[in-house]
Amino acid sequence: MHTELNEFDSTLIRRGRSALSFADMVAFAQTVHDRPIDKLLEELPQIARLSDTKFNLATKVLRRRFCSEGGDDQIKLRVIGNDIAANSSSIWVADRIRSIFIGEDSDTEIKSAFVGAE
């Protein structure tokens, strides 16, 4: 897991990596919530590399955001997410990205968006 700060990281990723206190974690979650979806999609590989706690927090916020999108948009976001996962630097990162879109309460229709896409 990569935790050192990089001057080329986005504000979101820097905030996530440096978050230690409860207030820092709240600010990180708020940044995820407020960030435009297209920027979040670009940052998925870096989000996937955050610590488990920070990744899980981001995942909860992202799932809520993605679920608020319409049905067709949700499918498009899942396809884009799968494409990003498929081009990831590692299987671990790819699996974490896919896990954002396939939650515990997801039905088979959601999961079918990834079948055969690898």
CNS distance restraints for C-alpha pairs under 8 A (distance, minus, plus):
assign (resid   1 and name CA) (resid  49 and name CA) 5.71 0.50 0.50
assign (resid   1 and name CA) (resid  50 and name CA) 6.75 0.50 0.50
assign (resid   1 and name CA) (resid  51 and name CA) 6.91 0.50 0.50
assign (resid   2 and name CA) (resid  49 and name CA) 6.33 0.50 0.50
assign (resid   2 and name CA) (resid  50 and name CA) 7.08 0.50 0.50
assign (resid   3 and name CA) (resid  17 and name CA) 5.91 0.50 0.50
assign (resid   3 and name CA) (resid  50 and name CA) 7.13 0.50 0.50
assign (resid   3 and name CA) (resid  51 and name CA) 7.94 0.50 0.50
assign (resid   4 and name CA) (resid  17 and name CA) 7.45 0.50 0.50
assign (resid   5 and name CA) (resid   9 and name CA) 7.36 0.50 0.50
assign (resid   5 and name CA) (resid  14 and name CA) 6.28 0.50 0.50
assign (resid   5 and name CA) (resid  17 and name CA) 6.99 0.50 0.50
assign (resid   5 and name CA) (resid  18 and name CA) 7.76 0.50 0.50
assign (resid   6 and name CA) (resid  14 and name CA) 7.62 0.50 0.50
assign (resid   9 and name CA) (resid  13 and name CA) 5.90 0.50 0.50
assign (resid   9 and name CA) (resid  14 and name CA) 6.07 0.50 0.50
assign (resid  10 and name CA) (resid  14 and name CA) 6.18 0.50 0.50
assign (resid  11 and name CA) (resid  15 and name CA) 5.88 0.50 0.50
assign (resid  12 and name CA) (resid  16 and name CA) 6.09 0.50 0.50
assign (resid  12 and name CA) (resid  28 and name CA) 6.82 0.50 0.50
assign (resid  12 and name CA) (resid  31 and name CA) 6.27 0.50 0.50
assign (resid  12 and name CA) (resid  32 and name CA) 6.97 0.50 0.50
assign (resid  13 and name CA) (resid  17 and name CA) 6.06 0.50 0.50
assign (resid  13 and name CA) (resid  43 and name CA) 7.95 0.50 0.50
assign (resid  13 and name CA) (resid  46 and name CA) 6.82 0.50 0.50
assign (resid  13 and name CA) (resid  47 and name CA) 6.76 0.50 0.50
assign (resid  14 and name CA) (resid  18 and name CA) 6.06 0.50 0.50
assign (resid  15 and name CA) (resid  19 and name CA) 5.87 0.50 0.50
assign (resid  15 and name CA) (resid  24 and name CA) 7.57 0.50 0.50
assign (resid  15 and name CA) (resid  27 and name CA) 7.81 0.50 0.50
assign (resid  15 and name CA) (resid  28 and name CA) 5.78 0.50 0.50
assign (resid  16 and name CA) (resid  25 and name CA) 7.44 0.50 0.50
assign (resid  16 and name CA) (resid  28 and name CA) 5.65 0.50 0.50
assign (resid  16 and name CA) (resid  50 and name CA) 7.14 0.50 0.50
assign (resid  16 and name CA) (resid  54 and name CA) 6.58 0.50 0.50
assign (resid  17 and name CA) (resid  50 and name CA) 6.59 0.50 0.50
assign (resid  17 and name CA) (resid  51 and name CA) 7.92 0.50 0.50
assign (resid  18 and name CA) (resid  24 and name CA) 7.92 0.50 0.50
assign (resid  19 and name CA) (resid  24 and name CA) 4.71 0.50 0.50
assign (resid  19 and name CA) (resid  25 and name CA) 5.53 0.50 0.50
assign (resid  19 and name CA) (resid  28 and name CA) 7.14 0.50 0.50
assign (resid  20 and name CA) (resid  24 and name CA) 6.03 0.50 0.50
assign (resid  20 and name CA) (resid  25 and name CA) 6.88 0.50 0.50
assign (resid  21 and name CA) (resid  25 and name CA) 6.31 0.50 0.50
assign (resid  22 and name CA) (resid  26 and name CA) 6.21 0.50 0.50
assign (resid  23 and name CA) (resid  27 and name CA) 6.20 0.50 0.50
assign (resid  24 and name CA) (resid  28 and name CA) 6.14 0.50 0.50
assign (resid  25 and name CA) (resid  29 and name CA) 6.14 0.50 0.50
assign (resid  25 and name CA) (resid  54 and name CA) 7.69 0.50 0.50
assign (resid  26 and name CA) (resid  30 and name CA) 6.10 0.50 0.50
assign (resid  27 and name CA) (resid  31 and name CA) 6.15 0.50 0.50
assign (resid  28 and name CA) (resid  32 and name CA) 6.36 0.50 0.50
assign (resid  29 and name CA) (resid  33 and name CA) 6.19 0.50 0.50
assign (resid  29 and name CA) (resid  57 and name CA) 6.82 0.50 0.50
assign (resid  29 and name CA) (resid  58 and name CA) 6.28 0.50 0.50
assign (resid  29 and name CA) (resid  61 and name CA) 6.83 0.50 0.50
assign (resid  30 and name CA) (resid  34 and name CA) 6.06 0.50 0.50
assign (resid  31 and name CA) (resid  35 and name CA) 5.90 0.50 0.50
assign (resid  32 and name CA) (resid  40 and name CA) 7.52 0.50 0.50
assign (resid  32 and name CA) (resid  58 and name CA) 6.56 0.50 0.50
assign (resid  32 and name CA) (resid  61 and name CA) 6.79 0.50 0.50
assign (resid  32 and name CA) (resid  62 and name CA) 7.21 0.50 0.50
assign (resid  33 and name CA) (resid  61 and name CA) 6.19 0.50 0.50
assign (resid  33 and name CA) (resid  62 and name CA) 7.25 0.50 0.50
assign (resid  33 and name CA) (resid  65 and name CA) 7.19 0.50 0.50
assign (resid  35 and name CA) (resid  39 and name CA) 6.72 0.50 0.50
assign (resid  35 and name CA) (resid  40 and name CA) 6.54 0.50 0.50
assign (resid  36 and name CA) (resid  40 and name CA) 6.41 0.50 0.50
assign (resid  37 and name CA) (resid  41 and name CA) 6.18 0.50 0.50
assign (resid  38 and name CA) (resid  42 and name CA) 6.45 0.50 0.50
assign (resid  39 and name CA) (resid  43 and name CA) 6.32 0.50 0.50
assign (resid  40 and name CA) (resid  44 and name CA) 6.16 0.50 0.50
assign (resid  41 and name CA) (resid  80 and name CA) 7.83 0.50 0.50
assign (resid  41 and name CA) (resid  81 and name CA) 6.96 0.50 0.50
assign (resid  41 and name CA) (resid  84 and name CA) 7.99 0.50 0.50
assign (resid  43 and name CA) (resid  47 and name CA) 6.09 0.50 0.50
assign (resid  44 and name CA) (resid  48 and name CA) 5.98 0.50 0.50
assign (resid  44 and name CA) (resid  84 and name CA) 7.72 0.50 0.50
assign (resid  44 and name CA) (resid  97 and name CA) 6.48 0.50 0.50
assign (resid  45 and name CA) (resid  49 and name CA) 6.55 0.50 0.50
assign (resid  45 and name CA) (resid  84 and name CA) 7.72 0.50 0.50
assign (resid  45 and name CA) (resid  85 and name CA) 7.67 0.50 0.50
assign (resid  45 and name CA) (resid  88 and name CA) 6.79 0.50 0.50
assign (resid  45 and name CA) (resid  93 and name CA) 6.41 0.50 0.50
assign (resid  45 and name CA) (resid  94 and name CA) 7.78 0.50 0.50
assign (resid  45 and name CA) (resid  97 and name CA) 7.05 0.50 0.50
assign (resid  46 and name CA) (resid  50 and name CA) 6.86 0.50 0.50
assign (resid  47 and name CA) (resid  55 and name CA) 6.33 0.50 0.50
assign (resid  47 and name CA) (resid  58 and name CA) 7.57 0.50 0.50
assign (resid  48 and name CA) (resid  55 and name CA) 6.20 0.50 0.50
assign (resid  48 and name CA) (resid  93 and name CA) 5.64 0.50 0.50
assign (resid  48 and name CA) (resid  96 and name CA) 5.73 0.50 0.50
assign (resid  48 and name CA) (resid  97 and name CA) 6.12 0.50 0.50
assign (resid  49 and name CA) (resid  55 and name CA) 7.60 0.50 0.50
assign (resid  49 and name CA) (resid  93 and name CA) 6.67 0.50 0.50
assign (resid  50 and name CA) (resid  54 and name CA) 5.97 0.50 0.50
assign (resid  50 and name CA) (resid  55 and name CA) 5.47 0.50 0.50
assign (resid  51 and name CA) (resid  55 and name CA) 5.91 0.50 0.50
assign (resid  52 and name CA) (resid  56 and name CA) 5.90 0.50 0.50
assign (resid  53 and name CA) (resid  57 and name CA) 6.22 0.50 0.50
assign (resid  54 and name CA) (resid  58 and name CA) 6.13 0.50 0.50
assign (resid  55 and name CA) (resid  59 and name CA) 5.95 0.50 0.50
assign (resid  56 and name CA) (resid  60 and name CA) 6.28 0.50 0.50
assign (resid  57 and name CA) (resid  61 and name CA) 6.54 0.50 0.50
assign (resid  58 and name CA) (resid  62 and name CA) 5.98 0.50 0.50
assign (resid  59 and name CA) (resid  63 and name CA) 5.93 0.50 0.50
assign (resid  59 and name CA) (resid 100 and name CA) 5.53 0.50 0.50
assign (resid  60 and name CA) (resid  64 and name CA) 6.31 0.50 0.50
assign (resid  61 and name CA) (resid  65 and name CA) 6.25 0.50 0.50
assign (resid  62 and name CA) (resid  66 and name CA) 6.01 0.50 0.50
assign (resid  62 and name CA) (resid 100 and name CA) 7.19 0.50 0.50
assign (resid  63 and name CA) (resid  67 and name CA) 5.88 0.50 0.50
assign (resid  63 and name CA) (resid 100 and name CA) 6.42 0.50 0.50
assign (resid  63 and name CA) (resid 101 and name CA) 6.79 0.50 0.50
assign (resid  63 and name CA) (resid 103 and name CA) 7.92 0.50 0.50
assign (resid  64 and name CA) (resid  68 and name CA) 6.31 0.50 0.50
assign (resid  65 and name CA) (resid  69 and name CA) 6.99 0.50 0.50
assign (resid  66 and name CA) (resid  74 and name CA) 6.24 0.50 0.50
assign (resid  66 and name CA) (resid  77 and name CA) 7.52 0.50 0.50
assign (resid  67 and name CA) (resid  74 and name CA) 6.86 0.50 0.50
assign (resid  69 and name CA) (resid  73 and name CA) 5.88 0.50 0.50
assign (resid  69 and name CA) (resid  74 and name CA) 5.81 0.50 0.50
assign (resid  70 and name CA) (resid  74 and name CA) 6.03 0.50 0.50
assign (resid  71 and name CA) (resid  75 and name CA) 6.42 0.50 0.50
assign (resid  72 and name CA) (resid  76 and name CA) 6.32 0.50 0.50
assign (resid  73 and name CA) (resid  77 and name CA) 6.07 0.50 0.50
assign (resid  74 and name CA) (resid  78 and name CA) 6.19 0.50 0.50
assign (resid  75 and name CA) (resid  79 and name CA) 6.22 0.50 0.50
assign (resid  75 and name CA) (resid 110 and name CA) 7.72 0.50 0.50
assign (resid  75 and name CA) (resid 113 and name CA) 7.12 0.50 0.50
assign (resid  76 and name CA) (resid  80 and name CA) 6.16 0.50 0.50
assign (resid  77 and name CA) (resid  81 and name CA) 5.95 0.50 0.50
assign (resid  78 and name CA) (resid  82 and name CA) 6.03 0.50 0.50
assign (resid  78 and name CA) (resid 101 and name CA) 6.09 0.50 0.50
assign (resid  78 and name CA) (resid 113 and name CA) 6.94 0.50 0.50
assign (resid  78 and name CA) (resid 114 and name CA) 7.92 0.50 0.50
assign (resid  79 and name CA) (resid  83 and name CA) 6.21 0.50 0.50
assign (resid  79 and name CA) (resid 113 and name CA) 6.78 0.50 0.50
assign (resid  79 and name CA) (resid 114 and name CA) 7.45 0.50 0.50
assign (resid  80 and name CA) (resid  84 and name CA) 6.21 0.50 0.50
assign (resid  81 and name CA) (resid  85 and name CA) 6.11 0.50 0.50
assign (resid  81 and name CA) (resid  97 and name CA) 6.83 0.50 0.50
assign (resid  81 and name CA) (resid  98 and name CA) 6.77 0.50 0.50
assign (resid  81 and name CA) (resid 101 and name CA) 7.50 0.50 0.50
assign (resid  82 and name CA) (resid  86 and name CA) 6.01 0.50 0.50
assign (resid  82 and name CA) (resid  97 and name CA) 7.64 0.50 0.50
assign (resid  82 and name CA) (resid  98 and name CA) 6.27 0.50 0.50
assign (resid  82 and name CA) (resid 114 and name CA) 6.84 0.50 0.50
assign (resid  82 and name CA) (resid 117 and name CA) 7.36 0.50 0.50
assign (resid  83 and name CA) (resid  87 and name CA) 6.39 0.50 0.50
assign (resid  84 and name CA) (resid  88 and name CA) 6.29 0.50 0.50
assign (resid  84 and name CA) (resid  94 and name CA) 7.73 0.50 0.50
assign (resid  84 and name CA) (resid  97 and name CA) 7.91 0.50 0.50
assign (resid  85 and name CA) (resid  93 and name CA) 7.13 0.50 0.50
assign (resid  85 and name CA) (resid  94 and name CA) 4.15 0.50 0.50
assign (resid  85 and name CA) (resid  95 and name CA) 7.16 0.50 0.50
assign (resid  85 and name CA) (resid  97 and name CA) 5.82 0.50 0.50
assign (resid  85 and name CA) (resid  98 and name CA) 6.54 0.50 0.50
assign (resid  86 and name CA) (resid  94 and name CA) 6.37 0.50 0.50
assign (resid  86 and name CA) (resid 118 and name CA) 6.41 0.50 0.50
assign (resid  87 and name CA) (resid  94 and name CA) 7.86 0.50 0.50
assign (resid  88 and name CA) (resid  93 and name CA) 6.39 0.50 0.50
assign (resid  88 and name CA) (resid  94 and name CA) 5.64 0.50 0.50
assign (resid  89 and name CA) (resid  93 and name CA) 7.01 0.50 0.50
assign (resid  89 and name CA) (resid  94 and name CA) 7.77 0.50 0.50
assign (resid  90 and name CA) (resid  94 and name CA) 6.28 0.50 0.50
assign (resid  91 and name CA) (resid  95 and name CA) 5.99 0.50 0.50
assign (resid  92 and name CA) (resid  96 and name CA) 6.28 0.50 0.50
assign (resid  93 and name CA) (resid  97 and name CA) 6.22 0.50 0.50
assign (resid  94 and name CA) (resid  98 and name CA) 6.21 0.50 0.50
assign (resid  95 and name CA) (resid  99 and name CA) 6.10 0.50 0.50
assign (resid  96 and name CA) (resid 100 and name CA) 6.70 0.50 0.50
assign (resid  97 and name CA) (resid 101 and name CA) 7.38 0.50 0.50
assign (resid  98 and name CA) (resid 102 and name CA) 6.38 0.50 0.50
assign (resid  99 and name CA) (resid 103 and name CA) 6.40 0.50 0.50
assign (resid 102 and name CA) (resid 106 and name CA) 5.87 0.50 0.50
assign (resid 102 and name CA) (resid 110 and name CA) 6.88 0.50 0.50
assign (resid 102 and name CA) (resid 111 and name CA) 6.39 0.50 0.50
assign (resid 106 and name CA) (resid 110 and name CA) 6.15 0.50 0.50
assign (resid 106 and name CA) (resid 111 and name CA) 7.20 0.50 0.50
assign (resid 107 and name CA) (resid 111 and name CA) 6.65 0.50 0.50
assign (resid 108 and name CA) (resid 112 and name CA) 5.95 0.50 0.50
assign (resid 109 and name CA) (resid 113 and name CA) 6.98 0.50 0.50
assign (resid 110 and name CA) (resid 114 and name CA) 7.90 0.50 0.50
assign (resid 111 and name CA) (resid 115 and name CA) 6.95 0.50 0.50
assign (resid 113 and name CA) (resid 117 and name CA) 7.72 0.50 0.50
assign (resid 114 and name CA) (resid 118 and name CA) 7.44 0.50 0.50
